[in-house]
Amino acid sequence: MPVVINGGGTITGLSVGGLPDGIVDAATLSGVNNPMWKAKLSSNYSHTSTNTWVTAPIATETFDSDNAFNTTNYTFTVPSGKAGKYVIYYQQQVNDNPDDGENIQGRIDKNGSALDYSYTIAISPGSNKTTIVGKTFVETLAVGDALVMKLYHHEGGTVTYSASQTYFGGYRLIGG
């Protein structure tokens, strides 16, 4: 079937995997990678409990297409009709705290349990060095699944997470 663009900008005669055959227009394509969200710390955060996992208080949304990220309990919950495969990513930056050999760690919890492959660790190369961890991965999520980002450090005192460089986000894959 030939590809035709009519005067209204609609493309006809095009097949795209996972979408209806024949007509692909803006209305058909809108929202196919939704939900998508990204949230970050509202201000620098002092994590005072060494060797303890805590939920990251990420209360400032950069974007949230389906209002699925809760800024009160810092949780993304898969909305109705939005099950599938998701790209999930996070980054955490500790400013000038860990000393040589000390570390920070990050992970994502799903429904209260750690996703083993979401773990990452960074070991400080010297005294009072800015240290960053981050990861991107794909996870199959069902309606109602809840995700939170966790923080951990082995510094011996308080560490400060950067508001602009500590964030958590994701989006649903087309055809997932």
C-alpha positions as CSV (number, residue, x, y, z in Angstrom):
1,M,0.0,0.0,0.0
2,P,1.5,3.4,-0.9
3,V,2.1,6.0,1.8
4,V,0.0,9.1,1.3
5,I,0.0,12.4,3.3
6,N,-3.3,14.2,2.8
7,G,-3.9,17.9,3.2
8,G,-4.8,17.5,6.9
9,G,-1.3,16.0,7.6
10,T,-2.7,12.5,8.1
11,I,-0.5,9.7,6.8
12,T,-2.4,6.8,5.2
13,G,-1.3,3.4,4.0
14,L,1.4,2.9,6.7
15,S,1.7,0.0,9.1
16,V,3.4,0.6,12.4
17,G,3.9,-2.3,14.9
18,G,1.3,-2.2,17.6
19,L,-0.9,0.5,16.0
20,P,-3.9,0.1,13.7
21,D,-3.1,-0.5,10.1
22,G,-4.0,2.1,7.5
23,I,-4.0,5.4,9.3
24,V,-1.4,6.9,11.6
25,D,-2.1,10.4,12.9
26,A,-1.2,12.5,15.9
27,A,-4.2,11.2,17.8
28,T,-3.2,7.6,17.3
29,L,0.4,8.3,18.3
30,S,-0.2,10.5,21.3
31,G,0.4,8.9,24.7
32,V,2.0,5.7,23.4
33,N,5.1,6.0,25.7
34,N,2.9,7.1,28.6
35,P,3.1,7.1,31.5
36,M,6.4,8.9,31.8
37,W,7.7,10.7,34.9
38,K,10.8,12.2,36.4
39,A,11.0,13.6,39.9
40,K,13.9,15.0,41.9
41,L,14.8,16.2,45.4
42,S,13.2,19.6,46.2
43,S,16.4,20.7,48.1
44,N,19.7,19.1,49.1
45,Y,19.0,16.2,51.5
46,S,21.0,15.2,54.5
47,H,21.0,11.4,55.1
48,T,22.1,11.0,58.7
49,S,21.9,7.2,59.1
50,T,24.9,5.4,57.9
51,N,24.5,1.8,56.7
52,T,20.7,2.3,56.4
53,W,18.4,2.2,53.3
54,V,16.0,5.1,53.2
55,T,13.4,6.2,50.7
56,A,14.6,9.2,48.7
57,P,12.3,12.2,49.4
58,I,12.0,13.2,45.8
59,A,9.0,15.6,45.9
60,T,9.6,17.9,42.9
61,E,8.2,16.6,39.6
62,T,10.0,17.6,36.4
63,F,7.1,15.9,34.4
64,D,4.4,13.3,35.1
65,S,2.2,12.6,32.1
66,D,-0.4,10.5,34.0
67,N,-0.2,11.9,37.5
68,A,1.2,8.5,38.6
69,F,4.0,9.8,40.8
70,N,3.0,10.7,44.4
71,T,5.1,13.5,45.8
72,T,3.9,12.8,49.3
73,N,5.2,9.2,49.6
74,Y,7.7,9.5,46.7
75,T,6.2,6.5,44.8
76,F,5.4,5.8,41.2
77,T,2.3,3.6,40.8
78,V,1.4,2.0,37.5
79,P,-2.1,3.4,36.5
80,S,-5.0,1.4,35.2
81,G,-4.5,0.2,31.6
82,K,-0.7,1.0,31.7
83,A,0.9,-2.4,32.4
84,G,3.9,-3.3,30.3
85,K,7.6,-2.9,30.0
86,Y,9.1,0.2,31.4
87,V,12.5,1.9,31.1
88,I,13.4,3.0,34.7
89,Y,16.3,5.2,35.5
90,Y,17.8,7.0,38.5
91,Q,20.8,9.0,39.6
92,Q,22.1,9.9,43.1
93,Q,24.9,12.4,43.8
94,V,26.5,12.9,47.2
95,N,28.4,16.2,47.4
96,D,31.9,16.2,49.0
97,N,31.2,13.6,51.7
98,P,32.5,10.1,51.3
99,D,36.1,9.5,52.2
100,D,38.6,7.1,50.5
101,G,37.0,3.6,50.3
102,E,33.6,4.7,51.6
103,N,30.6,4.2,49.4
104,I,27.1,5.2,48.4
105,Q,24.5,2.8,46.9
106,G,21.2,3.1,45.1
107,R,18.4,0.8,44.2
108,I,14.7,0.7,43.2
109,D,12.1,-1.2,45.3
110,K,9.0,-2.7,43.7
111,N,6.0,-3.3,45.9
112,G,8.3,-3.2,49.0
113,S,11.1,-5.5,47.7
114,A,14.4,-4.6,46.2
115,L,14.9,-5.3,42.5
116,D,18.2,-7.1,42.6
117,Y,19.5,-5.8,39.2
118,S,18.7,-2.2,40.1
119,Y,21.5,-2.0,42.7
120,T,24.5,0.1,42.0
121,I,27.5,1.2,44.2
122,A,30.2,3.9,43.9
123,I,33.3,3.9,46.1
124,S,34.9,7.2,46.8
125,P,38.4,7.5,45.3
126,G,39.6,9.9,48.1
127,S,38.7,12.1,51.0
128,N,35.6,14.3,50.6
129,K,34.9,13.4,47.0
130,T,31.6,14.0,45.2
131,T,30.3,10.5,44.4
132,I,27.6,9.5,41.9
133,V,25.6,6.3,41.3
134,G,23.0,5.7,38.7
135,K,21.4,3.0,36.6
136,T,18.9,2.5,33.7
137,F,17.1,-0.8,33.2
138,V,13.9,-2.4,31.8
139,E,11.3,-3.9,34.1
140,T,7.9,-5.5,33.4
141,L,5.2,-3.8,35.5
142,A,1.6,-4.6,36.3
143,V,-1.2,-2.2,37.1
144,G,-0.8,-1.1,40.7
145,D,2.9,-1.9,41.0
146,A,4.6,0.7,43.1
147,L,8.3,1.8,42.7
148,V,10.4,3.9,45.1
149,M,14.1,4.9,44.9
150,K,16.3,4.0,47.9
151,L,19.4,5.7,49.2
152,Y,22.3,4.1,51.2
153,H,25.7,5.3,52.4
154,H,28.6,3.9,54.3
155,E,30.3,7.2,55.2
156,G,30.2,7.1,59.0
157,G,28.4,10.4,59.4
158,T,25.9,12.5,57.4
159,V,26.0,12.8,53.6
160,T,24.3,15.4,51.5
161,Y,22.5,14.5,48.3
162,S,22.4,17.1,45.6
163,A,18.9,18.4,44.8
164,S,19.7,18.9,41.1
165,Q,21.5,15.6,40.6
166,T,19.4,13.1,42.5
167,Y,16.4,12.0,40.5
168,F,14.1,9.0,39.5
169,G,12.1,8.5,36.4
170,G,10.8,6.2,33.7
171,Y,8.5,5.6,30.8
172,R,6.4,2.8,29.3
173,L,7.8,1.2,26.1
174,I,5.6,1.0,23.0
175,G,4.5,-2.6,22.3
176,G,5.7,-3.6,25.8
